[in-house]
């Protein structure tokens, strides 16, 4: 015959508490998985935003540095400055708008594209200088044309990068 078990060593049954009986102390501190999830929810959008800003600002910063270098290299030759600026803006436009749309633009179509996409205000003199400097020999060079073209190009760069 079997001997009876000693049940006096067993603990009482633990009854689950209802939702109203649970205290905040039972929830705190959360498990490591909740901390990781919280960090991802907070940090992931922040990291994506920072990466986008770095990418945007680096292209803009590089283009604006190139504008300064072009101004120094061209001296007082407005035609050379306009030609080199046009090349720089075309490289940026190809990256932004696609090669198929930009590669065929030249002359007045190119300048009207720049005016339209950058909301630029250019005089007729600057439009012709910008449009025809790569193709025609322009003898007159003045500092005001260079400064006006540089200002317009910087506005366009800031708006489109």
CNS distance restraints for C-alpha pairs under 8 A (distance, minus, plus):
assign (resid  17 and name CA) (resid  21 and name CA) 5.76 0.50 0.50
assign (resid  17 and name CA) (resid  22 and name CA) 6.63 0.50 0.50
assign (resid  18 and name CA) (resid  22 and name CA) 6.83 0.50 0.50
assign (resid  22 and name CA) (resid  26 and name CA) 6.86 0.50 0.50
assign (resid  23 and name CA) (resid  27 and name CA) 7.39 0.50 0.50
assign (resid  24 and name CA) (resid  28 and name CA) 6.44 0.50 0.50
assign (resid  25 and name CA) (resid  29 and name CA) 7.88 0.50 0.50
assign (resid  30 and name CA) (resid  34 and name CA) 6.21 0.50 0.50
assign (resid  30 and name CA) (resid  35 and name CA) 7.13 0.50 0.50
assign (resid  31 and name CA) (resid  35 and name CA) 6.87 0.50 0.50
assign (resid  32 and name CA) (resid  36 and name CA) 6.31 0.50 0.50
assign (resid  33 and name CA) (resid  37 and name CA) 6.19 0.50 0.50
assign (resid  34 and name CA) (resid  38 and name CA) 6.08 0.50 0.50
assign (resid  35 and name CA) (resid  39 and name CA) 6.14 0.50 0.50
assign (resid  36 and name CA) (resid  40 and name CA) 6.21 0.50 0.50
assign (resid  37 and name CA) (resid  41 and name CA) 6.17 0.50 0.50
assign (resid  38 and name CA) (resid  42 and name CA) 6.24 0.50 0.50
assign (resid  39 and name CA) (resid  43 and name CA) 5.70 0.50 0.50
assign (resid  39 and name CA) (resid  44 and name CA) 7.96 0.50 0.50
assign (resid  40 and name CA) (resid  44 and name CA) 5.37 0.50 0.50
assign (resid  41 and name CA) (resid  45 and name CA) 7.29 0.50 0.50
assign (resid  42 and name CA) (resid  46 and name CA) 6.89 0.50 0.50
assign (resid  43 and name CA) (resid  47 and name CA) 5.97 0.50 0.50
assign (resid  44 and name CA) (resid  48 and name CA) 6.22 0.50 0.50
assign (resid  45 and name CA) (resid  49 and name CA) 6.13 0.50 0.50
assign (resid  46 and name CA) (resid  50 and name CA) 6.20 0.50 0.50
assign (resid  47 and name CA) (resid  51 and name CA) 6.15 0.50 0.50
assign (resid  48 and name CA) (resid  52 and name CA) 6.26 0.50 0.50
assign (resid  49 and name CA) (resid  53 and name CA) 6.21 0.50 0.50
assign (resid  50 and name CA) (resid  54 and name CA) 6.13 0.50 0.50
assign (resid  51 and name CA) (resid  55 and name CA) 6.17 0.50 0.50
assign (resid  52 and name CA) (resid  56 and name CA) 6.13 0.50 0.50
assign (resid  53 and name CA) (resid  57 and name CA) 5.90 0.50 0.50
assign (resid  54 and name CA) (resid  58 and name CA) 5.85 0.50 0.50
assign (resid  55 and name CA) (resid  59 and name CA) 6.50 0.50 0.50
assign (resid  56 and name CA) (resid  60 and name CA) 6.30 0.50 0.50
assign (resid  56 and name CA) (resid 161 and name CA) 6.22 0.50 0.50
assign (resid  57 and name CA) (resid  61 and name CA) 5.69 0.50 0.50
assign (resid  57 and name CA) (resid 161 and name CA) 7.79 0.50 0.50
assign (resid  58 and name CA) (resid  62 and name CA) 5.99 0.50 0.50
assign (resid  59 and name CA) (resid  63 and name CA) 6.15 0.50 0.50
assign (resid  59 and name CA) (resid 161 and name CA) 6.67 0.50 0.50
assign (resid  60 and name CA) (resid  64 and name CA) 6.15 0.50 0.50
assign (resid  60 and name CA) (resid 157 and name CA) 6.67 0.50 0.50
assign (resid  60 and name CA) (resid 158 and name CA) 6.60 0.50 0.50
assign (resid  60 and name CA) (resid 161 and name CA) 5.61 0.50 0.50
assign (resid  61 and name CA) (resid  65 and name CA) 6.14 0.50 0.50
assign (resid  62 and name CA) (resid  66 and name CA) 6.20 0.50 0.50
assign (resid  63 and name CA) (resid  67 and name CA) 6.33 0.50 0.50
assign (resid  63 and name CA) (resid  88 and name CA) 7.65 0.50 0.50
assign (resid  63 and name CA) (resid 157 and name CA) 7.16 0.50 0.50
assign (resid  64 and name CA) (resid  68 and name CA) 6.53 0.50 0.50
assign (resid  64 and name CA) (resid 154 and name CA) 6.67 0.50 0.50
assign (resid  64 and name CA) (resid 157 and name CA) 7.50 0.50 0.50
assign (resid  65 and name CA) (resid  69 and name CA) 6.35 0.50 0.50
assign (resid  66 and name CA) (resid  70 and name CA) 6.04 0.50 0.50
assign (resid  67 and name CA) (resid  71 and name CA) 6.23 0.50 0.50
assign (resid  67 and name CA) (resid  85 and name CA) 7.10 0.50 0.50
assign (resid  67 and name CA) (resid 150 and name CA) 7.07 0.50 0.50
assign (resid  67 and name CA) (resid 154 and name CA) 7.65 0.50 0.50
assign (resid  68 and name CA) (resid  72 and name CA) 6.37 0.50 0.50
assign (resid  69 and name CA) (resid  73 and name CA) 6.08 0.50 0.50
assign (resid  70 and name CA) (resid  74 and name CA) 6.00 0.50 0.50
assign (resid  70 and name CA) (resid  81 and name CA) 6.41 0.50 0.50
assign (resid  70 and name CA) (resid  84 and name CA) 6.99 0.50 0.50
assign (resid  70 and name CA) (resid  85 and name CA) 7.27 0.50 0.50
assign (resid  71 and name CA) (resid  75 and name CA) 6.38 0.50 0.50
assign (resid  71 and name CA) (resid  81 and name CA) 6.52 0.50 0.50
assign (resid  71 and name CA) (resid 146 and name CA) 7.54 0.50 0.50
assign (resid  71 and name CA) (resid 150 and name CA) 7.79 0.50 0.50
assign (resid  74 and name CA) (resid  78 and name CA) 7.26 0.50 0.50
assign (resid  74 and name CA) (resid  80 and name CA) 6.05 0.50 0.50
assign (resid  74 and name CA) (resid  81 and name CA) 5.43 0.50 0.50
assign (resid  76 and name CA) (resid 141 and name CA) 6.13 0.50 0.50
assign (resid  76 and name CA) (resid 142 and name CA) 6.10 0.50 0.50
assign (resid  76 and name CA) (resid 143 and name CA) 5.84 0.50 0.50
assign (resid  76 and name CA) (resid 146 and name CA) 7.49 0.50 0.50
assign (resid  77 and name CA) (resid  81 and name CA) 6.35 0.50 0.50
assign (resid  77 and name CA) (resid 141 and name CA) 5.26 0.50 0.50
assign (resid  77 and name CA) (resid 142 and name CA) 7.19 0.50 0.50
assign (resid  77 and name CA) (resid 146 and name CA) 7.96 0.50 0.50
assign (resid  78 and name CA) (resid  82 and name CA) 5.98 0.50 0.50
assign (resid  78 and name CA) (resid 140 and name CA) 7.90 0.50 0.50
assign (resid  78 and name CA) (resid 141 and name CA) 5.02 0.50 0.50
assign (resid  78 and name CA) (resid 142 and name CA) 6.36 0.50 0.50
assign (resid  78 and name CA) (resid 143 and name CA) 7.31 0.50 0.50
assign (resid  78 and name CA) (resid 145 and name CA) 6.39 0.50 0.50
assign (resid  78 and name CA) (resid 146 and name CA) 5.36 0.50 0.50
assign (resid  79 and name CA) (resid  83 and name CA) 6.14 0.50 0.50
assign (resid  79 and name CA) (resid 129 and name CA) 6.70 0.50 0.50
assign (resid  79 and name CA) (resid 130 and name CA) 7.79 0.50 0.50
assign (resid  79 and name CA) (resid 133 and name CA) 5.11 0.50 0.50
assign (resid  79 and name CA) (resid 134 and name CA) 7.56 0.50 0.50
assign (resid  79 and name CA) (resid 137 and name CA) 7.84 0.50 0.50
assign (resid  79 and name CA) (resid 138 and name CA) 6.23 0.50 0.50
assign (resid  79 and name CA) (resid 141 and name CA) 7.04 0.50 0.50
assign (resid  80 and name CA) (resid  84 and name CA) 6.18 0.50 0.50
assign (resid  80 and name CA) (resid 133 and name CA) 7.23 0.50 0.50
assign (resid  80 and name CA) (resid 134 and name CA) 7.91 0.50 0.50
assign (resid  81 and name CA) (resid  85 and name CA) 5.93 0.50 0.50
assign (resid  81 and name CA) (resid 146 and name CA) 6.82 0.50 0.50
assign (resid  82 and name CA) (resid  86 and name CA) 5.98 0.50 0.50
assign (resid  82 and name CA) (resid 129 and name CA) 6.90 0.50 0.50
assign (resid  82 and name CA) (resid 130 and name CA) 5.36 0.50 0.50
assign (resid  82 and name CA) (resid 133 and name CA) 6.36 0.50 0.50
assign (resid  82 and name CA) (resid 134 and name CA) 7.97 0.50 0.50
assign (resid  82 and name CA) (resid 146 and name CA) 7.56 0.50 0.50
assign (resid  82 and name CA) (resid 149 and name CA) 7.09 0.50 0.50
assign (resid  83 and name CA) (resid  87 and name CA) 6.40 0.50 0.50
assign (resid  83 and name CA) (resid 130 and name CA) 6.99 0.50 0.50
assign (resid  83 and name CA) (resid 133 and name CA) 5.70 0.50 0.50
assign (resid  83 and name CA) (resid 134 and name CA) 5.29 0.50 0.50
assign (resid  84 and name CA) (resid  88 and name CA) 6.32 0.50 0.50
assign (resid  85 and name CA) (resid  89 and name CA) 6.11 0.50 0.50
assign (resid  85 and name CA) (resid 150 and name CA) 7.98 0.50 0.50
assign (resid  85 and name CA) (resid 153 and name CA) 7.38 0.50 0.50
assign (resid  86 and name CA) (resid  90 and name CA) 6.01 0.50 0.50
assign (resid  86 and name CA) (resid 130 and name CA) 7.19 0.50 0.50
assign (resid  87 and name CA) (resid  91 and name CA) 6.32 0.50 0.50
assign (resid  88 and name CA) (resid  92 and name CA) 6.45 0.50 0.50
assign (resid  89 and name CA) (resid  93 and name CA) 6.00 0.50 0.50
assign (resid  89 and name CA) (resid 153 and name CA) 7.50 0.50 0.50
assign (resid  89 and name CA) (resid 157 and name CA) 7.53 0.50 0.50
assign (resid  90 and name CA) (resid  94 and name CA) 6.02 0.50 0.50
assign (resid  90 and name CA) (resid 102 and name CA) 7.28 0.50 0.50
assign (resid  90 and name CA) (resid 103 and name CA) 7.91 0.50 0.50
assign (resid  91 and name CA) (resid  95 and name CA) 6.44 0.50 0.50
assign (resid  92 and name CA) (resid  96 and name CA) 6.19 0.50 0.50
assign (resid  92 and name CA) (resid 157 and name CA) 7.97 0.50 0.50
assign (resid  92 and name CA) (resid 161 and name CA) 7.78 0.50 0.50
assign (resid  93 and name CA) (resid  97 and name CA) 5.57 0.50 0.50
assign (resid  93 and name CA) (resid  98 and name CA) 7.22 0.50 0.50
assign (resid  93 and name CA) (resid 102 and name CA) 6.74 0.50 0.50
assign (resid  93 and name CA) (resid 160 and name CA) 7.92 0.50 0.50
assign (resid  94 and name CA) (resid  98 and name CA) 4.74 0.50 0.50
assign (resid  94 and name CA) (resid  99 and name CA) 4.90 0.50 0.50
assign (resid  94 and name CA) (resid 101 and name CA) 7.83 0.50 0.50
assign (resid  94 and name CA) (resid 102 and name CA) 5.79 0.50 0.50
assign (resid  94 and name CA) (resid 103 and name CA) 7.16 0.50 0.50
assign (resid  95 and name CA) (resid  99 and name CA) 7.37 0.50 0.50
assign (resid  96 and name CA) (resid 160 and name CA) 7.40 0.50 0.50
assign (resid  96 and name CA) (resid 161 and name CA) 7.58 0.50 0.50
assign (resid  97 and name CA) (resid 101 and name CA) 6.77 0.50 0.50
assign (resid  97 and name CA) (resid 102 and name CA) 7.03 0.50 0.50
assign (resid  98 and name CA) (resid 102 and name CA) 6.47 0.50 0.50
assign (resid  99 and name CA) (resid 103 and name CA) 5.37 0.50 0.50
assign (resid 100 and name CA) (resid 104 and name CA) 7.45 0.50 0.50
assign (resid 101 and name CA) (resid 105 and name CA) 7.72 0.50 0.50
assign (resid 105 and name CA) (resid 109 and name CA) 5.78 0.50 0.50
assign (resid 105 and name CA) (resid 110 and name CA) 4.91 0.50 0.50
assign (resid 106 and name CA) (resid 110 and name CA) 4.66 0.50 0.50
assign (resid 106 and name CA) (resid 111 and name CA) 7.64 0.50 0.50
assign (resid 106 and name CA) (resid 131 and name CA) 7.23 0.50 0.50
assign (resid 107 and name CA) (resid 111 and name CA) 6.49 0.50 0.50
assign (resid 107 and name CA) (resid 130 and name CA) 7.88 0.50 0.50
assign (resid 107 and name CA) (resid 131 and name CA) 4.28 0.50 0.50
assign (resid 107 and name CA) (resid 132 and name CA) 6.01 0.50 0.50
assign (resid 108 and name CA) (resid 112 and name CA) 5.98 0.50 0.50
assign (resid 108 and name CA) (resid 127 and name CA) 7.68 0.50 0.50
assign (resid 108 and name CA) (resid 128 and name CA) 7.80 0.50 0.50
assign (resid 108 and name CA) (resid 131 and name CA) 5.55 0.50 0.50
assign (resid 109 and name CA) (resid 113 and name CA) 6.07 0.50 0.50
assign (resid 110 and name CA) (resid 114 and name CA) 6.32 0.50 0.50
assign (resid 110 and name CA) (resid 131 and name CA) 7.17 0.50 0.50
assign (resid 111 and name CA) (resid 115 and name CA) 6.14 0.50 0.50
assign (resid 111 and name CA) (resid 127 and name CA) 6.66 0.50 0.50
assign (resid 111 and name CA) (resid 130 and name CA) 7.04 0.50 0.50
assign (resid 111 and name CA) (resid 131 and name CA) 6.07 0.50 0.50
assign (resid 112 and name CA) (resid 116 and name CA) 5.99 0.50 0.50
assign (resid 113 and name CA) (resid 117 and name CA) 6.05 0.50 0.50
assign (resid 114 and name CA) (resid 118 and name CA) 5.75 0.50 0.50
assign (resid 114 and name CA) (resid 119 and name CA) 7.87 0.50 0.50
assign (resid 114 and name CA) (resid 120 and name CA) 7.40 0.50 0.50
assign (resid 114 and name CA) (resid 156 and name CA) 7.29 0.50 0.50
assign (resid 115 and name CA) (resid 119 and name CA) 5.35 0.50 0.50
assign (resid 115 and name CA) (resid 120 and name CA) 4.69 0.50 0.50
assign (resid 115 and name CA) (resid 121 and name CA) 7.06 0.50 0.50
assign (resid 115 and name CA) (resid 122 and name CA) 7.81 0.50 0.50
assign (resid 116 and name CA) (resid 120 and name CA) 7.15 0.50 0.50
assign (resid 117 and name CA) (resid 156 and name CA) 7.57 0.50 0.50
assign (resid 117 and name CA) (resid 160 and name CA) 7.72 0.50 0.50
assign (resid 118 and name CA) (resid 155 and name CA) 6.94 0.50 0.50
assign (resid 118 and name CA) (resid 156 and name CA) 4.68 0.50 0.50
assign (resid 118 and name CA) (resid 159 and name CA) 6.21 0.50 0.50
assign (resid 118 and name CA) (resid 160 and name CA) 7.18 0.50 0.50
assign (resid 119 and name CA) (resid 156 and name CA) 7.75 0.50 0.50
assign (resid 120 and name CA) (resid 152 and name CA) 6.42 0.50 0.50
assign (resid 120 and name CA) (resid 155 and name CA) 7.63 0.50 0.50
assign (resid 120 and name CA) (resid 156 and name CA) 7.35 0.50 0.50
assign (resid 121 and name CA) (resid 152 and name CA) 7.74 0.50 0.50
assign (resid 122 and name CA) (resid 126 and name CA) 6.01 0.50 0.50
assign (resid 122 and name CA) (resid 127 and name CA) 6.24 0.50 0.50
assign (resid 122 and name CA) (resid 152 and name CA) 7.67 0.50 0.50
assign (resid 123 and name CA) (resid 127 and name CA) 6.20 0.50 0.50
assign (resid 124 and name CA) (resid 128 and name CA) 6.16 0.50 0.50
assign (resid 125 and name CA) (resid 129 and name CA) 6.10 0.50 0.50
assign (resid 126 and name CA) (resid 130 and name CA) 5.89 0.50 0.50
assign (resid 126 and name CA) (resid 145 and name CA) 6.82 0.50 0.50
assign (resid 126 and name CA) (resid 148 and name CA) 7.90 0.50 0.50
assign (resid 126 and name CA) (resid 149 and name CA) 7.05 0.50 0.50
assign (resid 127 and name CA) (resid 131 and name CA) 5.89 0.50 0.50
assign (resid 128 and name CA) (resid 132 and name CA) 5.73 0.50 0.50
assign (resid 128 and name CA) (resid 133 and name CA) 7.70 0.50 0.50
assign (resid 129 and name CA) (resid 133 and name CA) 5.36 0.50 0.50
assign (resid 130 and name CA) (resid 149 and name CA) 7.96 0.50 0.50
assign (resid 132 and name CA) (resid 136 and name CA) 5.76 0.50 0.50
assign (resid 133 and name CA) (resid 137 and name CA) 6.86 0.50 0.50
assign (resid 133 and name CA) (resid 138 and name CA) 6.76 0.50 0.50
assign (resid 141 and name CA) (resid 145 and name CA) 7.54 0.50 0.50
assign (resid 142 and name CA) (resid 146 and name CA) 6.84 0.50 0.50
assign (resid 143 and name CA) (resid 147 and name CA) 6.24 0.50 0.50
assign (resid 144 and name CA) (resid 148 and name CA) 6.04 0.50 0.50
assign (resid 145 and name CA) (resid 149 and name CA) 6.01 0.50 0.50
assign (resid 146 and name CA) (resid 150 and name CA) 5.98 0.50 0.50
assign (resid 147 and name CA) (resid 151 and name CA) 6.08 0.50 0.50
assign (resid 148 and name CA) (resid 152 and name CA) 6.20 0.50 0.50
assign (resid 149 and name CA) (resid 153 and name CA) 6.01 0.50 0.50
assign (resid 150 and name CA) (resid 154 and name CA) 6.06 0.50 0.50
assign (resid 151 and name CA) (resid 155 and name CA) 6.25 0.50 0.50
assign (resid 152 and name CA) (resid 156 and name CA) 6.25 0.50 0.50
assign (resid 153 and name CA) (resid 157 and name CA) 6.10 0.50 0.50
assign (resid 154 and name CA) (resid 158 and name CA) 6.08 0.50 0.50
assign (resid 155 and name CA) (resid 159 and name CA) 6.19 0.50 0.50
assign (resid 156 and name CA) (resid 160 and name CA) 6.05 0.50 0.50
assign (resid 157 and name CA) (resid 161 and name CA) 5.81 0.50 0.50
